[in-house]
């Protein structure tokens, strides 16, 4: 009887871990949920940079559709945050029009 109870507890715990891992995807940060209303430009995104070559931007890191991706032309001015570092390859940036997009930091030079 004790073996059945231990097996049942183990199975319930395993189910919880599997369910938690599968639903963790819904808790990832999504740049579309970030609002800059009421945020001064120099508060979060205050480090000015300029594109040194044509590069890509993404509205969402998981975006595969071309409608959610675009190009940054050389000379485009953006602002990086001094607090949020991103995942290394892609980091969030605020464009001059106030929109937030993911960009590759190696394609920008400090202004």
Beta strands, then each sheet from edge to edge (+ up, - down):
strand 1: 45-51
strand 2: 55-58
strand 3: 69-72
strand 4: 77-81
strand 5: 91-95
strand 6: 100-103
strand 7: 108-110
sheet 1: 3+ 2- 6+ 5- 4+ 1- 7+
end
